[in-house]
């Protein structure tokens, strides 16, 4: 057993686990698993090339097989924040939305937002109901609601 290689594997394992604990981003945990396998092979006296290949293979297997499952379960309760949560909601147009003139204001959830139409050739009049499609900078990108179109 080469003690220097064992120490290197221990350092790699500890660093990868610390990075994962600090970021909690599911980024290095897979490689920590590979490092653990490399460490075990080093303790058993396997050649360095075998340790490296095993660590790489195990890391890739863990990454490809468990990451999608882990992300699914860790992100299932993720709540969209602030502006991101507005996407899909309805809003009322306060002032005409005209992309060519660069004007438009909507009210959603009691807050006023600058808004632009998803279609540059469409002017959406005040009083219309729109659906929020996305957010670009500080402006909501909207389209006229199907309900509002049916009423006119």
C-alpha positions as CSV (number, residue, x, y, z in Angstrom):
1,X,0.0,0.0,0.0
2,X,1.3,3.4,-1.0
3,X,0.5,5.8,1.9
4,X,1.0,8.9,-0.3
5,X,-1.7,7.7,-2.7
6,X,-4.1,6.9,0.2
7,X,-3.6,10.3,1.7
8,X,-4.3,11.9,-1.7
9,X,-7.6,9.9,-2.0
10,X,-8.6,10.9,1.6
11,X,-7.9,14.6,0.8
12,X,-9.9,14.3,-2.4
13,X,-12.8,12.7,-0.6
14,X,-12.9,15.2,2.2
15,X,-12.6,18.2,-0.2
16,X,-15.4,16.9,-2.4
17,X,-17.7,16.2,0.5
18,X,-17.0,19.7,2.0
19,X,-17.7,21.3,-1.4
20,X,-21.0,19.4,-1.6
21,X,-21.9,20.4,2.0
22,X,-21.2,24.1,1.3
23,X,-23.0,24.3,-2.0
24,X,-25.8,21.7,-1.5
25,X,-26.0,21.7,-5.3
26,X,-25.6,18.0,-6.0
27,X,-22.4,18.7,-7.9
28,X,-19.6,16.9,-6.3
29,X,-21.2,14.1,-4.3
30,X,-21.0,11.7,-7.3
31,X,-17.2,12.2,-7.5
32,X,-16.9,11.8,-3.7
33,X,-18.3,8.3,-4.3
34,X,-15.7,7.6,-7.0
35,X,-13.0,8.9,-4.6
36,X,-14.2,6.5,-2.0
37,X,-13.8,3.6,-4.4
38,X,-10.3,4.9,-5.3
39,X,-9.4,5.1,-1.6
40,X,-10.6,1.5,-1.0
41,X,-8.6,0.2,-3.9
42,X,-5.5,2.2,-2.7
43,X,-5.8,0.6,0.7
44,X,-6.1,-2.9,-0.9
45,X,-2.9,-2.1,-2.9
46,X,-4.3,-1.9,-6.4
47,X,-2.2,0.0,-9.0
48,X,-2.8,3.7,-9.3
49,X,-4.1,3.4,-12.9
50,X,-6.8,0.9,-11.6
51,X,-7.7,3.3,-8.8
52,X,-8.1,6.2,-11.2
53,X,-10.2,4.2,-13.8
54,X,-12.4,2.7,-11.0
55,X,-13.0,6.2,-9.5
56,X,-13.9,7.6,-12.9
57,X,-16.2,4.8,-13.8
58,X,-18.0,4.8,-10.4
59,X,-18.3,8.6,-10.5
60,X,-19.9,8.5,-14.0
61,X,-22.2,5.6,-13.1
62,X,-23.4,7.5,-10.0
63,X,-23.8,10.7,-11.9
64,X,-25.8,9.1,-14.7
65,X,-28.0,6.8,-12.7
66,X,-28.7,8.6,-9.4
67,X,-28.5,12.3,-10.3
68,X,-31.9,12.4,-12.2
69,X,-33.6,10.7,-9.3
70,X,-32.0,12.9,-6.6
71,X,-32.8,16.1,-8.5
72,X,-36.4,14.9,-8.9
73,X,-36.8,14.3,-5.2
74,X,-34.7,17.3,-3.9
75,X,-36.5,19.8,-6.3
76,X,-40.1,18.5,-5.9
77,X,-41.0,21.1,-3.2
78,X,-39.1,23.9,-4.9
79,X,-41.2,27.1,-4.8
80,X,-40.7,29.6,-7.6
81,X,-39.7,32.9,-6.1
82,X,-40.9,36.4,-6.6
83,X,-41.3,37.4,-10.3
84,X,-40.8,33.8,-11.5
85,X,-44.0,32.8,-9.8
86,X,-46.0,35.3,-11.9
87,X,-45.6,33.2,-15.1
88,X,-48.9,31.7,-16.2
89,X,-51.0,34.2,-14.1
90,X,-53.5,36.6,-15.5
91,X,-53.1,40.4,-15.4
92,X,-55.2,43.4,-16.2
93,X,-53.8,45.9,-18.7
94,X,-53.7,49.4,-17.1
95,X,-52.3,51.3,-20.1
96,X,-52.3,50.1,-23.7
97,X,-49.4,47.7,-24.5
98,X,-47.7,48.8,-27.7
99,X,-44.3,47.3,-28.3
100,X,-43.4,49.7,-31.1
101,X,-43.9,52.7,-28.8
102,X,-42.4,50.9,-25.9
103,X,-45.3,51.4,-23.5
104,X,-47.6,49.2,-21.5
105,X,-48.5,48.6,-17.9
106,X,-50.3,45.7,-16.2
107,X,-51.6,45.0,-12.7
108,X,-51.0,41.6,-11.3
109,X,-51.6,40.7,-7.7
110,X,-52.0,44.3,-6.8
111,X,-48.6,45.3,-8.3
112,X,-48.0,47.3,-11.4
113,X,-45.5,46.0,-13.9
114,X,-44.2,47.2,-17.2
115,X,-45.4,44.8,-19.9
116,X,-44.8,44.0,-23.6
117,X,-46.8,41.9,-25.9
118,X,-45.3,38.6,-27.2
119,X,-46.3,39.8,-30.7
120,X,-44.8,43.1,-31.8
121,X,-47.6,43.8,-34.2
122,X,-50.4,43.5,-31.6
123,X,-51.5,46.5,-29.5
124,X,-53.4,45.3,-26.4
125,X,-55.8,47.9,-25.1
126,X,-56.3,49.0,-21.5
127,X,-58.8,46.9,-19.6
128,X,-57.9,43.7,-21.4
129,X,-57.0,40.5,-19.6
130,X,-53.6,39.0,-20.5
131,X,-51.7,35.9,-19.5
132,X,-48.0,36.3,-18.4
133,X,-45.8,34.2,-20.6
134,X,-42.3,35.1,-19.4
135,X,-40.2,37.8,-17.9
136,X,-37.5,39.8,-19.7
137,X,-35.5,42.0,-17.4
138,X,-38.1,43.9,-15.4
139,X,-40.9,43.6,-18.0
140,X,-43.6,41.0,-18.2
141,X,-44.1,39.4,-21.6
142,X,-47.8,38.8,-22.1
143,X,-50.4,37.6,-24.6
144,X,-54.1,38.5,-24.7
145,X,-56.1,36.0,-22.8
146,X,-58.3,33.5,-24.6
147,X,-61.1,34.5,-22.3
148,X,-60.7,38.2,-23.2
149,X,-60.5,37.3,-27.0
150,X,-63.8,35.4,-26.7
151,X,-65.6,38.3,-25.1
152,X,-64.7,40.7,-28.0
